[in-house]
Amino acid sequence: MNKKVITRIVLALAAYFVFVMLVVIFYDDSPDQMKWDDREAYNRQFIAKIKLNEFTFEHALEELGSPDITEAKQIDDTRFQVMFYRTQHVKSDGITTQDECTFLLFINGVLKEIGLGNNYPDNWKIITPYQQST
């Protein structure tokens, strides 16, 4: 009788262990699938580790998922893309605004600037220094 109980317990634990390992191996935890507060924390932590001139537009989409807000502009042969990722909660209104985000400025697909969304100037004034240097 005791051997049967112990065998069943060991089998149950082994099945549970296999299930947990399968979930860990095959479950893709994407930022797009996170709750808003978990995604904010993830975005803050990930963006804090990014290095300028080494991070690309494609990496951003892979690691951070779709941006909450995005803008793009091309001037001559230079492509400017700004992606806003939500990093701080301001107001519970169901709408993500720039002041709740951190922006990533990509020039020709390479990260050149990071900043708080409320510091992002209107009308693309932020690209003026880059236009003069190219």
DSSP file with accessible surface (Angstrom, degrees, kcal/mol):
  #  RESIDUE AA STRUCTURE BP1 BP2  ACC     N-H-->O    O-->H-N    N-H-->O    O-->H-N    TCO  KAPPA ALPHA  PHI   PSI    X-CA   Y-CA   Z-CA
    1    1 A M     >        0   0  177      0, 0.0     4,-1.8     0, 0.0     5,-0.2   0.000 360.0 360.0 360.0 -46.5    0.0    0.0    0.0
    2    2 A N  H  >  +     0   0  127      1,-0.2     4,-2.5     2,-0.2     5,-0.2   0.861 360.0  55.5 -65.7 -35.3    2.7    2.5    0.9
    3    3 A K  H  > S+     0   0  172      1,-0.2     4,-2.6     2,-0.2    -1,-0.2   0.887 106.7  51.0 -64.5 -38.1    4.7    1.7   -2.3
    4    4 A K  H  > S+     0   0  137      2,-0.2     4,-2.3     1,-0.2    -2,-0.2   0.918 111.8  46.4 -64.8 -44.0    1.6    2.5   -4.4
    5    5 A V  H  X S+     0   0   66     -4,-1.8     4,-2.4     2,-0.2    -2,-0.2   0.938 114.7  46.5 -64.7 -46.3    1.1    5.9   -2.7
    6    6 A I  H  X S+     0   0  104     -4,-2.5     4,-2.7     1,-0.2     5,-0.2   0.917 112.1  51.2 -64.3 -41.7    4.8    6.7   -3.0
    7    7 A T  H  X S+     0   0   76     -4,-2.6     4,-2.7    -5,-0.2    -1,-0.2   0.922 111.1  48.1 -61.3 -43.9    4.9    5.6   -6.6
    8    8 A R  H  X S+     0   0  175     -4,-2.3     4,-2.5     2,-0.2    -1,-0.2   0.898 111.7  49.7 -65.6 -38.8    1.9    7.8   -7.4
    9    9 A I  H  X S+     0   0   94     -4,-2.4     4,-2.6     2,-0.2    -2,-0.2   0.935 112.2  47.6 -64.9 -45.3    3.4   10.8   -5.7
   10   10 A V  H  X S+     0   0   85     -4,-2.7     4,-2.5     1,-0.2    -2,-0.2   0.925 112.9  49.0 -62.8 -42.2    6.7   10.4   -7.5
   11   11 A L  H  X S+     0   0  113     -4,-2.7     4,-2.6    -5,-0.2    -1,-0.2   0.909 111.2  49.9 -63.8 -40.7    4.8   10.0  -10.9
   12   12 A A  H  X S+     0   0   62     -4,-2.5     4,-2.4     2,-0.2    -2,-0.2   0.924 112.2  47.0 -64.1 -43.6    2.7   13.1  -10.2
   13   13 A L  H  X S+     0   0  109     -4,-2.6     4,-2.6     2,-0.2    -2,-0.2   0.905 112.4  50.1 -64.5 -40.4    5.8   15.1   -9.3
   14   14 A A  H  X S+     0   0   50     -4,-2.5     4,-2.5     2,-0.2    -2,-0.2   0.924 111.4  48.5 -64.4 -43.2    7.6   13.9  -12.4
   15   15 A A  H  X S+     0   0   62     -4,-2.6     4,-2.4     2,-0.2    -2,-0.2   0.910 112.1  49.3 -63.5 -41.3    4.6   14.8  -14.6
   16   16 A Y  H  X S+     0   0  155     -4,-2.4     4,-2.6     2,-0.2    -2,-0.2   0.926 110.5  50.6 -63.5 -43.2    4.5   18.2  -13.0
   17   17 A F  H  X S+     0   0  131     -4,-2.6     4,-2.5     2,-0.2    -2,-0.2   0.924 110.6  48.7 -61.4 -44.3    8.2   18.7  -13.6
   18   18 A V  H  X S+     0   0   82     -4,-2.5     4,-2.4     2,-0.2    -1,-0.2   0.928 111.4  50.6 -62.5 -42.7    7.9   17.7  -17.3
   19   19 A F  H  X S+     0   0  130     -4,-2.4     4,-2.2     1,-0.2    -2,-0.2   0.939 111.0  47.9 -61.1 -46.2    4.9   20.1  -17.7
   20   20 A V  H  X S+     0   0   49     -4,-2.6     4,-2.6     1,-0.2    -1,-0.2   0.922 111.4  50.3 -62.6 -43.7    6.9   23.0  -16.1
   21   21 A M  H  X S+     0   0   74     -4,-2.5     4,-2.4     1,-0.2     5,-0.2   0.901 109.4  51.3 -63.3 -40.3    9.9   22.3  -18.3
   22   22 A L  H  X S+     0   0   88     -4,-2.4     4,-2.7     2,-0.2     5,-0.3   0.910 111.0  48.4 -63.6 -40.5    7.7   22.3  -21.4
   23   23 A V  H  X S+     0   0   66     -4,-2.2     4,-2.2     2,-0.2    -2,-0.2   0.939 112.7  47.9 -64.9 -45.5    6.2   25.6  -20.5
   24   24 A V  H  < S+     0   0  103     -4,-2.6    -2,-0.2    -5,-0.2    -1,-0.2   0.912 117.9  41.7 -62.6 -40.6    9.6   27.2  -19.8
   25   25 A I  H  < S+     0   0  109     -4,-2.4    -2,-0.2    -5,-0.2    -1,-0.2   0.925 126.8  27.3 -75.1 -43.6   11.1   25.9  -23.1
   26   26 A F  H  < S+     0   0  158     -4,-2.7     2,-0.5    -5,-0.2    -3,-0.2   0.617  91.3  99.7-103.2 -12.1    8.2   26.5  -25.5
   27   27 A Y     <  -     0   0  146     -4,-2.2     2,-0.8    -5,-0.3    -4,-0.0  -0.645  58.9-152.3 -81.7 121.9    6.2   29.5  -24.0
   28   28 A D        -     0   0  133     -2,-0.5     2,-1.2     2,-0.0    -3,-0.0  -0.835   3.6-156.7 -96.1 106.5    7.2   32.7  -25.8
   29   29 A D        -     0   0   96     -2,-0.8    -2,-0.0     3,-0.0     5,-0.0  -0.694  18.7-173.5 -86.7  96.2    6.6   35.6  -23.3
   30   30 A S    >   -     0   0   27     -2,-1.2     3,-1.7     1,-0.1     4,-0.4  -0.692  32.8-129.6 -92.7 142.7    6.2   38.6  -25.7
   31   31 A P  G >  S+     0   0    9      0, 0.0     3,-1.1     0, 0.0    -1,-0.1   0.828 109.0  64.1 -58.0 -29.7    5.9   42.2  -24.4
   32   32 A D  G 3  S+     0   0   71      1,-0.2     7,-0.0     7,-0.0    -3,-0.0   0.752 101.8  50.0 -65.4 -22.1    2.8   42.5  -26.6
   33   33 A Q  G <  S+     0   0  142     -3,-1.7    -1,-0.2     2,-0.1     2,-0.1   0.494  91.4 102.5 -95.1  -3.5    1.1   39.9  -24.4
   34   34 A M  S <  S-     0   0   40     -3,-1.1     2,-0.1    -4,-0.4    -5,-0.0  -0.388  80.4-102.1 -79.8 156.7    1.9   41.5  -21.0
   35   35 A K     >  -     0   0  137      1,-0.1     4,-2.8    -2,-0.1     5,-0.2  -0.401  42.6-104.8 -68.1 156.3   -0.4   43.5  -18.9
   36   36 A W  H  > S+     0   0  134      1,-0.2     4,-2.2     2,-0.2     5,-0.2   0.876 119.1  47.6 -58.1 -40.3    0.2   47.2  -19.2
   37   37 A D  H  > S+     0   0   69      2,-0.2     4,-1.8     1,-0.2    -1,-0.2   0.900 113.5  47.6 -72.6 -34.6    1.9   47.6  -15.8
   38   38 A D  H  > S+     0   0   84     -3,-0.2     4,-2.5     2,-0.2    -2,-0.2   0.903 112.0  50.9 -68.2 -39.2    4.2   44.6  -16.4
   39   39 A R  H  X S+     0   0   34     -4,-2.8     4,-3.1     2,-0.2     5,-0.2   0.898 107.2  53.5 -66.6 -39.2    5.0   45.9  -19.9
   40   40 A E  H  X S+     0   0   11     -4,-2.2     4,-2.6    -5,-0.2    -1,-0.2   0.941 111.3  45.7 -57.9 -47.9    5.9   49.4  -18.5
   41   41 A A  H  X S+     0   0   28     -4,-1.8     4,-2.4     2,-0.2     5,-0.2   0.921 113.8  48.9 -63.2 -43.2    8.3   47.8  -16.1
   42   42 A Y  H  X S+     0   0   61     -4,-2.5     4,-2.8     1,-0.2     5,-0.2   0.936 111.9  48.9 -60.6 -47.7    9.8   45.6  -18.8
   43   43 A N  H  X S+     0   0    0     -4,-3.1     4,-2.9    43,-0.2     5,-0.3   0.921 111.3  49.9 -59.6 -45.1   10.2   48.6  -21.2
   44   44 A R  H  X S+     0   0  116     -4,-2.6     4,-1.8    -5,-0.2    -1,-0.2   0.941 114.4  44.0 -58.8 -48.4   11.9   50.7  -18.5
   45   45 A Q  H  X S+     0   0  125     -4,-2.4     4,-0.6    -5,-0.2    -2,-0.2   0.907 116.9  45.2 -66.6 -41.1   14.4   47.9  -17.6
   46   46 A F  H >X S+     0   0   45     -4,-2.8     3,-1.3    -5,-0.2     4,-0.5   0.940 112.4  49.8 -69.9 -45.5   15.2   47.0  -21.2
   47   47 A I  H >< S+     0   0   13     -4,-2.9     3,-1.1     1,-0.3    -1,-0.2   0.856 102.6  62.7 -63.6 -32.0   15.5   50.6  -22.4
   48   48 A A  H 3< S+     0   0   85     -4,-1.8    -1,-0.3    -5,-0.3    -2,-0.2   0.774 105.1  47.5 -63.9 -23.0   17.9   51.4  -19.5
   49   49 A K  H << S+     0   0  162     -3,-1.3    -1,-0.2    -4,-0.6    -2,-0.2   0.533  85.8 114.3 -95.4  -7.2   20.3   48.8  -20.9
   50   50 A I    <<  -     0   0   23     -3,-1.1     2,-0.5    -4,-0.5    -3,-0.0  -0.382  55.3-145.7 -70.8 142.0   20.3   49.9  -24.6
   51   51 A K    >>  -     0   0  133     -2,-0.1     3,-1.4     1,-0.0     4,-0.9  -0.915  19.4-116.6-109.3 132.3   23.5   51.4  -26.1
   52   52 A L  T 34 S+     0   0   80     -2,-0.5    60,-0.2     1,-0.2    62,-0.0  -0.285  97.0  15.8 -62.4 149.5   23.3   54.1  -28.6
   53   53 A N  T 34 S+     0   0   95     58,-2.7    -1,-0.2     2,-0.2    59,-0.1   0.412 120.0  68.0  65.9  -0.2   24.7   53.3  -32.1
   54   54 A E  T <4 S+     0   0  138     -3,-1.4     2,-0.4    57,-0.1    -2,-0.2   0.534  82.6  77.2-116.9 -15.8   24.5   49.6  -31.3
   55   55 A F     <  -     0   0   21     -4,-0.9    56,-2.9    56,-0.2     2,-0.2  -0.820  66.7-157.0-102.2 134.0   20.8   49.0  -31.1
   56   56 A T  B  >  -A  110   0A  36     -2,-0.4     4,-1.9    54,-0.2    54,-0.2  -0.667  30.6-110.4-110.7 167.1   18.8   48.8  -34.4
   57   57 A F  H  > S+     0   0   45     52,-2.0     4,-1.9    -2,-0.2     5,-0.2   0.892 119.6  52.6 -58.2 -42.4   15.2   49.4  -35.4
   58   58 A E  H  > S+     0   0  109     51,-0.3     4,-2.2     1,-0.2    -1,-0.2   0.896 106.5  52.9 -64.1 -39.8   14.7   45.6  -36.0
   59   59 A H  H  > S+     0   0   78      1,-0.2     4,-3.0     2,-0.2     5,-0.4   0.886 106.3  54.6 -61.5 -39.8   16.1   44.8  -32.5
   60   60 A A  H  X>S+     0   0    0     -4,-1.9     4,-2.7     1,-0.2     5,-0.6   0.928 109.4  45.9 -60.6 -45.8   13.5   47.2  -31.0
   61   61 A L  H  X5S+     0   0   73     -4,-1.9     4,-0.9     3,-0.2    -1,-0.2   0.902 116.3  46.2 -65.4 -38.1   10.7   45.4  -32.7
   62   62 A E  H  <5S+     0   0  137     -4,-2.2    -2,-0.2    -5,-0.2    -1,-0.2   0.926 124.2  30.2 -68.2 -45.7   12.0   42.0  -31.7
   63   63 A E  H  <5S+     0   0   78     -4,-3.0    -2,-0.2    -5,-0.2    -3,-0.2   0.827 133.0  27.1 -88.1 -34.8   12.7   42.9  -28.0
   64   64 A L  H  <5S-     0   0    0     -4,-2.7    -3,-0.2    -5,-0.4    -2,-0.1   0.542  95.7-141.6-106.4 -12.4   10.1   45.5  -27.2
   65   65 A G     << -     0   0    6     -4,-0.9    -1,-0.2    -5,-0.6    -2,-0.1  -0.306  55.9 -10.5  80.5-166.7    7.3   44.6  -29.6
   66   66 A S  S    S-     0   0   71      1,-0.1     2,-0.0    -4,-0.1    17,-0.0  -0.400  78.6-114.0 -66.6 140.1    5.2   47.1  -31.4
   67   67 A P        -     0   0   32      0, 0.0    18,-0.2     0, 0.0     3,-0.1  -0.332  10.1-131.7 -72.3 157.2    5.6   50.7  -30.2
   68   68 A D  S    S+     0   0   58     16,-2.1     2,-0.3     1,-0.3    17,-0.2   0.847  94.8   9.3 -74.7 -35.9    2.7   52.5  -28.5
   69   69 A I  E    S-B   84   0A  45     15,-1.5    15,-3.3    28,-0.1     2,-0.3  -0.990  74.3-176.9-140.5 143.9    3.2   55.5  -30.7
   70   70 A T  E     -B   83   0A  69     -2,-0.3     2,-0.3    13,-0.2    13,-0.2  -0.993   7.9-175.2-144.6 150.4    5.4   55.9  -33.8
   71   71 A E  E     -B   82   0A  57     11,-2.4    11,-3.2    -2,-0.3     2,-0.3  -0.985   6.8-171.6-139.2 149.5    6.4   58.6  -36.2
   72   72 A A  E     +B   81   0A  65     -2,-0.3     2,-0.3     9,-0.2     9,-0.2  -0.992   7.1 172.2-144.4 150.5    8.5   58.5  -39.4
   73   73 A K  E     -B   80   0A  87      7,-2.8     7,-3.6    -2,-0.3     2,-0.5  -0.976  15.6-153.2-155.9 142.0   10.0   61.0  -41.8
   74   74 A Q  E     -B   79   0A 120     -2,-0.3     2,-0.5     5,-0.2     5,-0.2  -0.985   8.3-175.3-122.1 130.1   12.4   60.8  -44.7
   75   75 A I  E >   -B   78   0A  38      3,-2.6     3,-2.6    -2,-0.5     2,-0.2  -0.982  66.7 -48.8-124.1 116.1   14.5   63.8  -45.7
   76   76 A D  T 3  S-     0   0  144     -2,-0.5     0, 0.0     1,-0.3     0, 0.0  -0.409 124.1 -22.0  54.7-120.9   16.6   63.2  -48.8
   77   77 A D  T 3  S+     0   0  145     -2,-0.2     2,-0.5    -3,-0.1    -1,-0.3   0.307 117.5  99.9 -98.9   9.1   18.3   59.8  -48.2
   78   78 A T  E <   -B   75   0A  22     -3,-2.6    -3,-2.6    29,-0.0     2,-0.5  -0.856  57.6-156.4-103.6 125.6   18.0   59.9  -44.4
   79   79 A R  E     -B   74   0A 127     -2,-0.5    29,-3.0    -5,-0.2     2,-0.5  -0.875   6.1-166.6-101.5 126.0   15.2   58.0  -42.7
   80   80 A F  E     +BC  73 107A   3     -7,-3.6    -7,-2.8    -2,-0.5     2,-0.4  -0.947   9.0 176.7-110.9 129.4   14.1   59.2  -39.3
   81   81 A Q  E     -BC  72 106A  50     25,-2.5    25,-3.4    -2,-0.5     2,-0.5  -0.997   9.4-166.6-134.5 128.4   11.9   56.9  -37.2
   82   82 A V  E     -BC  71 105A   0    -11,-3.2   -11,-2.4    -2,-0.4     2,-0.5  -0.972   4.0-168.9-117.3 126.8   10.7   57.6  -33.6
   83   83 A M  E     -BC  70 104A   1     21,-2.3    21,-2.4    -2,-0.5     2,-0.5  -0.962   6.8-155.5-116.3 130.9    9.2   54.9  -31.5
   84   84 A F  E     -BC  69 103A   0    -15,-3.3   -16,-2.1    -2,-0.5   -15,-1.5  -0.934   9.3-171.5-108.3 124.1    7.5   55.7  -28.2
   85   85 A Y  E     - C   0 102A   0     17,-2.5    17,-2.6    -2,-0.5     2,-0.2  -0.964  30.1-113.6-115.8 132.2    7.3   52.9  -25.6
   86   86 A R  E     + C   0 101A  29     -2,-0.5    15,-0.3    15,-0.2   -43,-0.2  -0.414  47.9 154.0 -67.5 126.4    5.2   53.4  -22.5
   87   87 A T        +     0   0    1     13,-2.3     2,-0.3     1,-0.3    14,-0.2   0.476  58.1  38.5-131.5 -10.9    7.4   53.5  -19.4
   88   88 A Q  S    S-     0   0   53     12,-2.0     2,-0.4   -44,-0.0    -1,-0.3  -0.983  70.9-129.0-148.3 135.2    5.5   55.5  -16.8
   89   89 A H        +     0   0   75     -2,-0.3     3,-0.1     1,-0.2     7,-0.0  -0.663  34.3 158.7 -81.9 130.3    1.8   55.7  -15.8
   90   90 A V        +     0   0   80     -2,-0.4     2,-0.4     1,-0.3    -1,-0.2   0.711  63.3   6.6-115.0 -53.1    0.4   59.2  -15.7
   91   91 A K        -     0   0  137      4,-0.2     2,-1.7     0, 0.0    -1,-0.3  -0.998  61.3-129.9-142.3 134.3   -3.4   59.0  -16.0
   92   92 A S        +     0   0  105     -2,-0.4    -3,-0.0     1,-0.2     0, 0.0  -0.590  66.9 118.6 -83.9  81.0   -5.9   56.1  -16.0
   93   93 A D  S    S-     0   0   69     -2,-1.7    -1,-0.2     2,-0.3     3,-0.1   0.343  82.2-112.4-124.4   2.2   -7.8   57.1  -19.1
   94   94 A G  S    S+     0   0   80     -3,-0.3     2,-0.4     1,-0.2    -2,-0.1   0.514  86.2 105.1  80.1   2.9   -7.1   54.2  -21.4
   95   95 A I        -     0   0  104     -4,-0.2     2,-0.6     2,-0.0    -2,-0.3  -0.965  64.0-141.2-120.1 130.8   -5.0   56.3  -23.8
   96   96 A T        -     0   0   40     -2,-0.4     2,-0.2   -28,-0.1    -7,-0.0  -0.802  25.9-173.9 -90.3 125.0   -1.3   56.2  -24.0
   97   97 A T    >   -     0   0   52     -2,-0.6     3,-1.9     1,-0.1     4,-0.2  -0.731  38.8-103.0-115.0 167.0    0.2   59.6  -24.6
   98   98 A Q  G >  S+     0   0   47      1,-0.3     3,-1.9    -2,-0.2    20,-0.3   0.835 117.3  62.6 -60.3 -33.1    3.8   60.8  -25.2
   99   99 A D  G 3  S+     0   0   63     18,-0.3    -1,-0.3     1,-0.3    19,-0.2   0.649 101.9  52.8 -71.0  -9.5    4.3   62.0  -21.7
  100  100 A E  G <  S+     0   0    2     -3,-1.9   -13,-2.3    17,-0.1   -12,-2.0   0.346 106.8  71.4 -97.8   3.7    3.8   58.4  -20.5
  101  101 A C  E <   -C   86   0A   0     -3,-1.9    16,-3.5   -15,-0.3     2,-0.4  -0.712  69.0-134.8-120.5 165.9    6.5   57.1  -22.9
  102  102 A T  E     -CD  85 116A  14    -17,-2.6   -17,-2.5    14,-0.3     2,-0.3  -0.966  31.4-138.5-113.3 135.5   10.2   57.0  -23.6
  103  103 A F  E     -CD  84 115A   4     12,-3.6    12,-1.8    -2,-0.4     2,-0.5  -0.726  10.9-159.6-100.4 149.3   11.1   57.7  -27.2
  104  104 A L  E     -CD  83 114A   0    -21,-2.4   -21,-2.3    -2,-0.3     2,-0.6  -0.993  10.7-154.9-121.5 119.2   13.8   56.0  -29.3
  105  105 A L  E     -CD  82 113A   0      8,-2.9     7,-3.2    -2,-0.5     8,-1.3  -0.875  10.5-169.8 -99.4 119.3   15.0   58.0  -32.3
  106  106 A F  E     -CD  81 111A   1    -25,-3.4   -25,-2.5    -2,-0.6     2,-0.5  -0.920   7.3-164.6-108.8 132.6   16.4   55.8  -35.1
  107  107 A I  E >  S-CD  80 110A  14      3,-2.6     3,-1.5    -2,-0.4   -27,-0.2  -0.983  82.4 -15.8-117.8 118.5   18.3   57.4  -38.0
  108  108 A N  T 3  S-     0   0   72    -29,-3.0    -1,-0.2    -2,-0.5   -28,-0.1   0.870 131.6 -52.6  52.4  39.5   18.7   55.0  -41.0
  109  109 A G  T 3  S+     0   0   13    -30,-0.3   -52,-2.0     1,-0.2     2,-0.4   0.448 115.9 108.8  84.4   2.0   17.7   52.1  -38.6
  110  110 A V  E <  S-AD  56 107A  46     -3,-1.5    -3,-2.6   -54,-0.2     2,-0.3  -0.926  74.0-112.4-116.1 135.5   20.3   52.8  -35.9
  111  111 A L  E     + D   0 106A   0    -56,-2.9   -58,-2.7    -2,-0.4    -5,-0.3  -0.455  42.6 161.3 -67.8 125.4   19.4   54.2  -32.5
  112  112 A K  E     +     0   0A  73     -7,-3.2     2,-0.3     1,-0.3    -6,-0.2   0.604  59.4  20.0-117.3 -22.4   20.8   57.7  -32.0
  113  113 A E  E     - D   0 105A  58     -8,-1.3    -8,-2.9     2,-0.0     2,-0.4  -0.996  50.2-168.7-154.8 145.7   18.8   59.2  -29.1
  114  114 A I  E     + D   0 104A  58     -2,-0.3     2,-0.3   -10,-0.2   -10,-0.2  -0.991  26.5 141.6-130.5 140.8   16.7   58.1  -26.1
  115  115 A G  E     - D   0 103A  19    -12,-1.8   -12,-3.6    -2,-0.4     2,-0.2  -0.991  52.3 -73.2-168.6 168.0   14.5   60.5  -24.0
  116  116 A L  E >   - D   0 102A  78     -2,-0.3     3,-1.8   -14,-0.3     4,-0.3  -0.481  43.1-124.4 -69.9 141.4   11.3   61.0  -22.1
  117  117 A G  G >  S+     0   0    0    -16,-3.5     3,-1.4   -19,-0.3   -18,-0.3   0.822 109.0  58.4 -59.0 -33.7    8.3   61.4  -24.4
  118  118 A N  G 3  S+     0   0   99    -17,-0.4    -1,-0.3   -20,-0.3   -19,-0.1   0.672 103.4  55.1 -74.4 -11.3    7.3   64.8  -22.8
  119  119 A N  G <  S+     0   0  113     -3,-1.8    -1,-0.3   -21,-0.2    -2,-0.2   0.440  80.4 110.7 -93.5  -2.3   10.8   66.1  -23.8
  120  120 A Y  S <  S-     0   0   10     -3,-1.4   -22,-0.0    -4,-0.3    -3,-0.0  -0.631  71.6-127.6 -76.3 118.9   10.2   65.2  -27.4
  121  121 A P    >   -     0   0   44      0, 0.0     3,-0.6     0, 0.0     5,-0.3  -0.324  19.8-113.4 -69.6 149.5    9.9   68.4  -29.4
  122  122 A D  G >  S+     0   0  112      1,-0.2     3,-1.3     2,-0.1     4,-0.1  -0.317  92.9  26.5 -72.1 160.2    6.9   69.0  -31.7
  123  123 A N  G 3  S-     0   0  137      1,-0.3    -1,-0.2     2,-0.1     0, 0.0   0.774 123.1 -76.1  58.9  29.5    7.3   69.3  -35.4
  124  124 A W  G X  S+     0   0   38     -3,-0.6     3,-1.4     1,-0.1     4,-0.4   0.761  81.9 147.6  61.2  28.0   10.5   67.2  -35.6
  125  125 A K  G X   +     0   0  133     -3,-1.3     3,-1.0     1,-0.3    -1,-0.1   0.757  62.4  73.5 -63.8 -19.8   12.7   69.9  -34.3
  126  126 A I  G 3  S+     0   0   15     -5,-0.3     4,-0.4     1,-0.2    -1,-0.3   0.780  90.5  55.7 -66.7 -24.3   14.8   67.1  -32.8
  127  127 A I  G <> S+     0   0    2     -3,-1.4     4,-2.1     1,-0.2     3,-0.4   0.648  81.3  90.1 -85.8  -9.8   16.2   66.1  -36.2
  128  128 A T  H <> S+     0   0   59     -3,-1.0     4,-1.7    -4,-0.4    -1,-0.2   0.911  86.4  48.8 -54.7 -47.9   17.6   69.5  -37.0
  129  129 A P  H  > S+     0   0   77      0, 0.0     4,-1.1     0, 0.0    -1,-0.2   0.882 111.9  50.5 -61.9 -33.0   21.0   68.9  -35.5
  130  130 A Y  H  > S+     0   0   54     -3,-0.4     4,-0.8    -4,-0.4    -2,-0.2   0.844 106.1  55.1 -73.5 -31.6   21.3   65.6  -37.3
  131  131 A Q  H >< S+     0   0   71     -4,-2.1     3,-0.5     1,-0.2    -1,-0.2   0.894 107.4  50.1 -66.1 -38.7   20.4   67.2  -40.6
  132  132 A Q  H 3< S+     0   0  155     -4,-1.7    -1,-0.2     1,-0.2    -2,-0.2   0.796 109.7  50.9 -71.3 -27.4   23.2   69.6  -40.3
  133  133 A S  H 3<        0   0   91     -4,-1.1    -1,-0.2    -5,-0.2    -2,-0.2   0.600 360.0 360.0 -88.1 -11.2   25.8   66.9  -39.5
  134  134 A T    <<        0   0  118     -4,-0.8   -56,-0.0    -3,-0.5    -3,-0.0  -0.461 360.0 360.0 -96.1 360.0   24.9   64.7  -42.4
